[in-house]
Amino acid sequence: MEEIAIFRIFSSFPLLGLLIPDVSSLFIFPVRQISVTHLYVEGFLLLTVIICTIGIWYHQKQERGTNIQVPAGT
């Protein structure tokens, strides 16, 4: 699970590195279009971060479910 968290962090870095300049260039030059390859890469990285986040959430939910103890005498 730790590997998924690390992968999510390291896939967020290039996502922000591409997303911030693209969004700022749209504010400066509104008629300029973002490169199609940037859109593909940003979409893939965003999908990767979402999948890792769901995996971490699911794993934590499973751990909480197994940590519930049944009281003695039932």
N, C-alpha and C positions, 0 to 999 in steps of 0.2 A: 504494500500500500504506500510505503514511503517513496517508492520509485515513481508511482503515479503522481504524487504531489510534486516531486522534483521535476518530472516531465511537464506538468502543468505550468510550473513557474518558468521554466526555460522556453516553453512555447509561447508564453505571454510576452517575453521580451521582444522577439521579432515582430509580433503582432502590434505592439505599441510603437515600435520603431518604424513600421510602415504606415500605421493608421494616423499618427499625429501629424507627420508632414503632409499626407494626402488631405486630411481635413483642413489643415491650416492653409494649404494652397487653394482649396475650394473657397475659403473665406476671402483670400486676396484676389484670385482670378475666378469668379463664379462661372464663367463660360468654359473654362478648361475642364476636360474630362480626365478621370482617373484611369490609369493604364489597366487594361483587361487582366494582365498577369498579376498586377497588384490585387485586384479584386479576387482572383482565384486563390492566391496565397493567403490573403487576409481571411477569406471565407473558410479555407481549410484549417488555418490556425485557430480561428474562432470555434469551429466545429470540434477540434481537438481539445481545446480548453473546456468546452461544454461537456464532452464525453468524459474527460478526466474528473470534472467536478461531480458529475452524476455517479461515477464509479466510487469516488471517495465518500459521497453522501450515502450510497447504498451500503458500502462496507461498514461505515460507522453505525448505520441503522441496524445491521446484522449483529454487530458487536454489542450494542445496547440490548438487543433482544435476547442474547445468550447470557448476559450478566444478570438477568432477573432471577432471583432465588425464590424458591417456593418455601413458605414457612414450615417449620417442623411440626409434625403431628397432623398434617392434612393428607 
